[in-house]
Amino acid sequence: MSAALEQVLDGIGEAAVAVSGGVDSLTLAVLAGRRLGPERVLMVHAVSPAVPSEATDRVHRHAEAEGWRLEVIDAGEFADPRYLANPVNRCFFCKASLYGAIASRTSLQVLSGANTDDLTEYRPGLDAARDHGVRHPYLEAGLDKAAVRALARRLGLDEAAELPASPCLASRVETGLAIDPEELAAIHRAETLLRQALKPRTVRCRIRAAGVVLELDAETLAALAPPEQRGLSAAVAALMPPAVAARGVGFAPYRTGSAFVVAPP
C-alpha cells in the first residue's frame, strides 16, 4: 500500500469521491472507504448517455460489497450546448458539470482518480477540476496508472485491476461532430457486439466525418479475415442511425484518442 497515498487521504479526512466505474476511481473509492470509514466518504456516480451501463453496474456492485454511501446523479452535461458541440475542450464542460453537480449536493472535499499518466496528455477536465477545487490523491502521492493497478490488486480488486482503459462514449466521436445520444447508444451496441464476437483486448467504435471506424488491437485485427470484416461491418452498420451508416463502416488498428483533435500547446 502507498504510504504517501494513505497520508494524503488521512489529511483530507472526509471526502466525496467521483466514481466513474473505471479502475482509477473504483480503486480510490475502495481505499478511501476502507481507510476513512464509509460514514466519512460519499461516493458519487454520474449517469448519462455517455456512460456505458456496465460501468454503472460495476459501481453498484462495489457499493453493495463495500457498504458505500452512494449517490447516483445526472450531472447535466447534456443540457449544455457547449458540451454537445463537441469542441476540442469538450471534457472541460463535462467535468465542470460533474463537479458543479457534486458541489451542489455536498460540502465535502471532492476527489478524482486522475494519476500522473494523465499529465502526459491534453486533459481539459483537469482545468475544470482546478476551477472547482477538486483534489487528486494519486497525483499528490505520485502514482501512475501501473501503480494504481498494483494497488487495486493489493486491495483484492482483481477484476478492476485488469479493466482496459475506457473513456466515456463521447470520446469516440470526432472532435467537431455534435454529440448525439442516439449515436452514443449505437457506439455502445457496436462495441458490445464486437466484444462478444471477437473477445478483443481493445475495441473502439469511432464515428468520424468520413465514416465509422472499428478499431481493434493489432492481434485481433490481424486474425480477422476479410469475409468476417465485411460481415461485422454490415452488422455494425445496421446498428447505426441511417445517416451515420451511409458514410460507411471499416476497420483499423487501435490508436489512442484517434477521434480526438489535440489542442495546440
Buried (B, 14 or more C-beta within 10 A) or exposed (E): EBEEBBEBBEEBEBBBBBBBBBBBBBBBBBBBBBBBEBEBBBBBBBBBBBBBEEBBEBBBEBBEEBEBBBBBBEBBBBEBEBBBBBBBBBBBBBBBBBBBBBBEEBEBBBBBBBBBBBEEEBBBBBBBBEEBEBBBBBBBBEBBBEBBBBBBEEBEBEEBBEBEEBBBBBBBBBBEBEBBBEBBBBBBBBBBBBEEBBEBEBBBBBBBEEBBBBBBBEEBBEEBEEEEBEEBBEBBBEBBEEEBBEBEBEBEEBEEEBBBEEEEE
